[in-house]
Amino acid sequence: MKIVVIGDLHGNIFALDSIPKGDQLIIVGDFLTDFYQYTQEMIERIKKLQAEGAIIVSGNREREILAQHRGELGTLYNDYKQFGSNLKTYERLSEEDLKWISEIPDKVDIELDGNRFFVTHGDLKFDIDPDVDYVLNGHAHNRNLVEDENGTVNVRPGTAGGIATGKDILKPGEASYAIIDSDGEVEVEFKIANYDFGQLEPDGSLWLDLTIASMTENINYVNKVLYHMIDKCAEDDEAIPNVIWEQYENGNWRKEIEK
């Protein structure tokens, strides 16, 4: 059995389409946001894959959207400048979509081809049975393959559709994923699929400009700009004031961080 593990698509339908699905597909959360313009297309694809037997768990982005819907995040989260990517995704979801997202589990414990897998996104902490053979997760946007003292192997496939972090270097149009081949002795291999990066078009928003620039240049401009903004905040600011955000909009963010 060839098990394909995909994580952190962040709305990138072109990355998802480029990856082979194997005998068993597992998606470890954060399939929405960032590339919010493709929200409905991503929902349709994930639903179809789920109906075909794919194992899906929710990520922090999906849970944040549900918390927004329930009104649990406060007025700050209604601010486009602060949380534009999540909000623009949320506005593209129907009640039916939100109900479906709410039914996606945070974790799945399952046996496949004689091996026990614990599947989660990676941002939540769970007590994992030491008899589990493989823990599959994402969230950190970098690849990881490590065995713990119990013999449990952690497999993190890297980001398929978002900004790579750590030592991972992805060229524009490269989607990272993992294959676990359980035919005979189990082997784990990290792979790259290729898609047309030019299809990911910016819409003039700061969030999307930063995401595309980060993926193009392999520099996390999202974090770099946020930290630059935070340095301008007053000590008693609970959030970055919009007057600061506005200094970085309309393509001005590069000039600001070079000052």
C-alpha positions in Angstrom: 0.0 0.0 0.0 1.2 3.5 -0.9 0.0 6.0 1.6 0.3 9.7 0.5 0.5 12.3 3.2 -0.3 15.9 2.4 -0.2 18.9 4.8 -0.7 22.6 4.9 -2.3 23.3 1.5 -3.6 26.7 2.6 -6.1 26.9 -0.3 -3.6 26.1 -3.0 -5.7 23.9 -5.3 -3.0 23.8 -7.9 -0.6 22.1 -5.5 -3.3 19.6 -4.5 -4.1 18.7 -8.1 -0.4 18.1 -8.8 0.1 15.4 -6.1 -0.6 11.7 -6.8 -3.1 10.3 -4.4 -1.7 6.8 -3.9 -3.7 3.9 -2.5 -4.6 5.9 0.6 -4.6 9.6 0.9 -4.2 11.4 4.3 -4.5 15.2 4.6 -3.2 16.6 7.9 -5.1 19.9 8.1 -4.8 23.5 7.2 -6.3 23.0 3.7 -8.0 26.4 3.8 -7.0 30.1 4.0 -4.1 32.1 2.6 -5.2 31.5 -1.0 -8.7 32.3 -0.1 -9.8 33.1 -3.6 -10.0 29.3 -4.3 -12.0 28.5 -1.1 -14.9 26.9 -2.9 -12.7 25.0 -5.3 -10.7 23.6 -2.4 -13.8 22.6 -0.5 -15.2 20.7 -3.5 -11.9 18.9 -4.0 -11.5 17.9 -0.3 -15.1 16.7 -0.1 -14.7 14.6 -3.2 -11.4 13.1 -1.9 -13.1 12.4 1.4 -16.0 10.6 -0.3 -13.4 8.5 -2.1 -11.9 7.4 1.2 -9.3 10.0 2.0 -8.6 10.6 5.8 -8.9 14.2 6.6 -8.2 16.0 9.9 -8.7 19.7 10.7 -5.9 22.2 11.3 -5.8 25.4 13.4 -7.0 27.4 10.4 -10.2 25.4 10.0 -10.8 25.6 13.8 -10.1 29.4 13.8 -12.8 29.8 11.1 -15.3 27.8 13.1 -14.5 29.9 16.2 -15.1 33.0 14.1 -18.4 31.6 13.1 -19.4 31.0 16.7 -18.4 34.5 17.7 -15.7 33.3 20.1 -12.8 35.5 18.8 -14.0 39.0 19.7 -14.2 42.1 17.5 -10.5 42.2 16.7 -11.0 39.1 14.4 -13.5 41.1 12.3 -10.7 43.4 11.2 -9.5 42.7 7.6 -6.1 44.2 8.2 -5.4 42.0 11.2 -7.0 38.7 10.0 -7.7 39.2 6.3 -6.9 35.7 5.1 -9.1 34.0 7.5 -11.9 36.5 7.1 -11.9 36.3 3.3 -12.0 32.5 3.5 -14.9 32.6 6.0 -17.0 34.9 3.9 -16.7 32.4 1.0 -18.2 29.5 3.1 -21.8 28.5 3.2 -23.6 27.2 6.3 -23.4 23.8 4.7 -19.6 24.2 4.3 -19.2 25.3 7.9 -21.2 22.3 9.1 -19.0 20.0 7.1 -15.8 21.6 8.5 -17.2 21.2 12.0 -17.5 17.5 11.5 -13.9 17.0 10.5 -12.0 15.4 13.4 -9.0 16.8 15.2 -7.4 13.4 15.2 -7.7 9.9 13.7 -6.3 6.7 15.1 -6.4 4.0 12.4 -4.7 0.8 11.3 -3.6 0.6 7.7 -1.9 -2.5 6.2 -0.9 -3.8 9.6 0.5 -0.5 11.0 -1.2 1.9 13.4 -1.3 5.5 12.5 -2.2 8.5 14.6 -3.1 11.5 12.4 -3.4 15.1 13.6 -2.4 18.6 12.5 0.3 19.1 15.1 -0.8 22.2 17.0 -2.9 20.3 19.6 -1.4 18.1 22.3 -2.7 14.5 22.6 -1.6 11.6 24.8 -0.5 9.1 22.1 -0.5 5.4 22.8 3.1 4.1 22.7 1.9 1.2 20.5 1.2 3.7 17.7 3.6 3.0 14.8 3.4 6.3 13.0 2.4 9.8 14.0 1.5 11.9 10.9 1.2 15.7 11.3 1.9 19.1 9.8 1.6 22.6 11.0 5.3 23.4 11.1 5.7 23.7 7.3 8.9 21.6 7.2 9.7 18.0 6.7 10.5 15.8 9.7 11.2 12.1 10.0 12.2 11.0 13.5 11.8 7.9 15.7 11.1 8.3 19.4 12.2 6.0 22.3 9.0 3.9 21.9 9.8 3.2 18.3 7.0 5.5 17.1 8.0 7.3 13.8 6.9 10.9 13.3 6.3 11.8 9.7 5.7 15.5 8.8 5.4 15.9 5.0 6.2 19.6 4.8 3.9 22.2 3.2 2.2 21.3 0.0 0.8 24.7 -0.7 2.1 27.3 1.7 5.3 29.0 2.9 8.2 26.5 3.6 10.0 27.0 6.9 13.1 25.7 8.7 15.7 24.1 6.4 13.1 23.3 3.7 13.7 25.1 0.5 10.9 24.9 -2.1 11.1 26.5 -5.5 8.0 28.4 -6.7 5.6 25.7 -8.0 6.9 22.9 -5.8 4.6 21.0 -3.5 6.1 18.9 -0.7 4.5 15.6 0.4 5.4 12.2 1.8 4.8 8.6 0.6 4.7 5.7 3.1 5.2 2.5 1.2 4.0 -0.5 3.3 4.6 -3.1 0.7 7.2 -5.3 2.5 9.5 -3.3 4.8 7.9 0.1 5.4 9.7 2.9 3.7 9.1 6.7 4.0 10.1 9.0 1.2 9.7 12.8 0.8 8.6 13.8 -2.6 8.1 17.0 -4.7 5.2 17.6 -7.2 5.3 20.5 -9.6 2.5 22.9 -10.6 2.3 26.2 -12.4 3.1 28.8 -9.8 1.9 31.6 -12.1 -1.7 30.6 -11.6 -1.5 32.0 -8.0 -2.4 35.6 -8.8 -2.2 38.3 -6.2 -5.3 40.4 -5.6 -3.6 43.5 -4.2 -4.2 42.5 -0.5 -1.2 42.7 1.8 -1.7 39.1 3.1 -1.7 37.6 -0.4 1.2 39.7 -1.6 3.3 38.6 1.4 2.4 34.9 0.9 3.3 34.9 -2.8 6.6 36.9 -2.2 7.5 34.5 0.6 7.0 31.5 -1.6 8.8 33.1 -4.6 11.9 34.1 -2.6 12.0 31.5 0.1 11.9 34.3 2.8 9.1 34.4 5.3 8.0 37.9 4.6 4.7 37.3 6.5 6.6 37.0 9.8 9.2 39.6 8.9 6.6 42.2 8.2 4.5 41.3 11.3 7.6 41.6 13.5 8.5 44.9 11.8 5.0 46.2 12.6 5.1 45.0 16.2 8.3 47.0 16.7 6.3 50.2 15.9 3.5 49.4 18.4 3.2 51.0 21.8 3.6 48.9 24.9 -0.1 49.0 25.6 -1.3 48.1 22.1 -3.3 44.9 22.3 -3.1 44.5 18.5 -1.2 46.2 15.7 -3.1 49.6 15.1 -4.6 49.9 11.6 -2.6 53.1 11.1 0.5 51.0 11.1 -1.0 48.3 8.8 -1.8 51.1 6.3 1.9 52.0 6.0 2.7 48.6 4.5 -0.3 48.3 2.1 -0.4 49.0 -1.6 3.0 47.4 -2.2 4.8 49.6 0.4 5.8 46.8 2.7 9.2 46.3 1.0 10.2 49.9 1.5 9.1 49.8 5.1 11.1 46.7 6.1 14.2 48.2 4.3 14.1 51.4 6.3 
